[in-house]
Amino acid sequence: MLEAAASGQGVALARSRLADLELASGRLVRLFETTLPTDQVYYLVYPPAHAERPAVKAFCDWALDLPMPD
């Protein structure tokens, strides 16, 4: 979705943590400063056999290192 917006195909409604790099690089800009509070929860799920895969571990490490709201 962010890639589509960055390539000019429309706008995206995205979590700020996921869009921060695109915003910082200038590939995307905010349409307005309004933010929407959310109480959504996300789970990292994968088949047990994939738990030791480097890509799975790297993604989980990245996601768990994201700053959490207060």
Number of C-alpha atoms within 10 A of each C-alpha: 12 17 13 11 14 17 12 9 11 11 16 16 10 11 11 11 11 11 17 14 12 15 14 10 9 11 14 20 14 12 8 6 6 7 8 6 6 7 5 5 5 6 5 9 9 9 6 7 7 11 13 10 9 10 11 15 13 12 12 14 11 10 12 11 9 10 8 7 4 3
